[in-house]
Amino acid sequence: MGLLFLKFDAKSTRLRIAGKARLDESPEAIADLPGAKRLIRVTAECIFYNCPRYIPRTEFVADSIYSPRSDYTPPEPEWKSRDYIRDVLNEH
């Protein structure tokens, strides 16, 4: 798997991580993660800087209403009820 960590300010360091991932669906793994259904555990094999070109500057406005947090149940996004995806999501 590959991960890219960046801050959309067009100047901060971008960090890339490549490695192996495994799925952990145990109740213990997600107990302290509001809204989580599973956890992806990553073993990093390579960590390196990423070129900062082509990343636009943006600013934080507000948390998304879809962000899970303690004592809050976010609304279901509309796209999760679409015909082409509904059955796949219900399998998990």
C-alpha positions as a Markdown table, in Angstrom:
| # | Residue | x | y | z |
|---|---|---|---|---|
| 1 | Met | 0.0 | 0.0 | 0.0 |
| 2 | Gly | 1.0 | 3.6 | -0.4 |
| 3 | Leu | 0.1 | 6.6 | 1.7 |
| 4 | Leu | 0.8 | 10.3 | 0.9 |
| 5 | Phe | 0.6 | 12.8 | 3.8 |
| 6 | Leu | 0.3 | 16.4 | 2.9 |
| 7 | Lys | -0.8 | 19.7 | 4.1 |
| 8 | Phe | -2.6 | 21.8 | 1.4 |
| 9 | Asp | -0.5 | 25.0 | 2.0 |
| 10 | Ala | 1.8 | 24.5 | -0.9 |
| 11 | Lys | 4.9 | 24.8 | 1.3 |
| 12 | Ser | 5.0 | 22.0 | 3.9 |
| 13 | Thr | 6.9 | 18.8 | 3.6 |
| 14 | Arg | 5.0 | 15.9 | 1.9 |
| 15 | Leu | 5.7 | 12.5 | 3.2 |
| 16 | Arg | 5.2 | 9.2 | 1.4 |
| 17 | Ile | 5.0 | 5.8 | 3.1 |
| 18 | Ala | 5.0 | 2.5 | 1.2 |
| 19 | Gly | 4.6 | -0.8 | 3.0 |
| 20 | Lys | 2.3 | -3.7 | 3.8 |
| 21 | Ala | -1.2 | -3.4 | 5.2 |
| 22 | Arg | -3.5 | -5.9 | 7.0 |
| 23 | Leu | -7.1 | -5.6 | 8.1 |
| 24 | Asp | -8.0 | -5.8 | 11.8 |
| 25 | Glu | -11.7 | -6.2 | 12.4 |
| 26 | Ser | -11.4 | -7.2 | 16.1 |
| 27 | Pro | -13.6 | -5.3 | 18.6 |
| 28 | Glu | -10.5 | -4.4 | 20.6 |
| 29 | Ala | -8.8 | -2.7 | 17.7 |
| 30 | Ile | -11.6 | -0.3 | 17.1 |
| 31 | Ala | -12.9 | 0.2 | 20.6 |
| 32 | Asp | -11.5 | 3.8 | 20.9 |
| 33 | Leu | -12.2 | 4.8 | 17.3 |
| 34 | Pro | -15.7 | 6.4 | 17.1 |
| 35 | Gly | -17.5 | 5.2 | 13.9 |
| 36 | Ala | -14.8 | 2.7 | 12.9 |
| 37 | Lys | -15.8 | -0.8 | 11.6 |
| 38 | Arg | -12.3 | -2.0 | 11.0 |
| 39 | Leu | -8.7 | -0.9 | 11.3 |
| 40 | Ile | -5.9 | -1.1 | 8.8 |
| 41 | Arg | -2.5 | -1.8 | 10.3 |
| 42 | Val | 0.4 | -0.6 | 8.3 |
| 43 | Thr | 4.0 | -1.9 | 8.4 |
| 44 | Ala | 6.1 | 0.8 | 6.7 |
| 45 | Glu | 8.9 | -0.5 | 4.4 |
| 46 | Cys | 9.9 | 2.9 | 2.8 |
| 47 | Ile | 9.4 | 6.4 | 4.1 |
| 48 | Phe | 10.5 | 9.3 | 1.9 |
| 49 | Tyr | 9.8 | 12.9 | 1.0 |
| 50 | Asn | 7.5 | 13.7 | -1.9 |
| 51 | Cys | 7.9 | 16.6 | -4.4 |
| 52 | Pro | 5.9 | 19.6 | -3.3 |
| 53 | Arg | 4.9 | 20.8 | -6.8 |
| 54 | Tyr | 1.3 | 20.9 | -8.0 |
| 55 | Ile | -0.3 | 20.9 | -4.5 |
| 56 | Pro | -2.7 | 23.9 | -4.2 |
| 57 | Arg | -3.0 | 26.1 | -1.2 |
| 58 | Thr | -6.2 | 25.7 | 0.7 |
| 59 | Glu | -7.5 | 26.6 | 4.1 |
| 60 | Phe | -9.5 | 24.8 | 6.8 |
| 61 | Val | -13.1 | 26.0 | 7.0 |
| 62 | Ala | -14.9 | 23.5 | 9.2 |
| 63 | Asp | -15.1 | 19.8 | 10.2 |
| 64 | Ser | -17.2 | 17.7 | 7.8 |
| 65 | Ile | -20.6 | 16.6 | 9.1 |
| 66 | Tyr | -19.5 | 13.1 | 8.0 |
| 67 | Ser | -16.5 | 13.0 | 10.3 |
| 68 | Pro | -17.1 | 10.5 | 13.1 |
| 69 | Arg | -16.4 | 11.6 | 16.6 |
| 70 | Ser | -17.5 | 10.7 | 20.1 |
| 71 | Asp | -21.2 | 11.2 | 21.0 |
| 72 | Tyr | -22.1 | 12.0 | 17.4 |
| 73 | Thr | -23.6 | 9.8 | 14.7 |
| 74 | Pro | -22.9 | 11.3 | 11.2 |
| 75 | Pro | -25.6 | 11.2 | 8.5 |
| 76 | Glu | -25.3 | 8.5 | 5.8 |
| 77 | Pro | -23.9 | 10.1 | 2.6 |
| 78 | Glu | -26.3 | 10.0 | -0.3 |
| 79 | Trp | -23.9 | 8.0 | -2.5 |
| 80 | Lys | -24.1 | 5.0 | -0.1 |
| 81 | Ser | -27.7 | 4.4 | -1.1 |
| 82 | Arg | -27.0 | 4.3 | -4.9 |
| 83 | Asp | -27.9 | 1.0 | -6.7 |
| 84 | Tyr | -24.4 | 0.2 | -7.9 |
| 85 | Ile | -22.8 | 0.3 | -4.4 |
| 86 | Arg | -25.6 | -0.4 | -1.8 |
| 87 | Asp | -25.3 | -4.2 | -1.9 |
| 88 | Val | -21.5 | -4.1 | -1.8 |
| 89 | Leu | -21.5 | -1.9 | 1.3 |
| 90 | Asn | -24.1 | -4.1 | 3.0 |
| 91 | Glu | -21.9 | -7.1 | 2.7 |
| 92 | His | -19.4 | -5.6 | 5.1 |
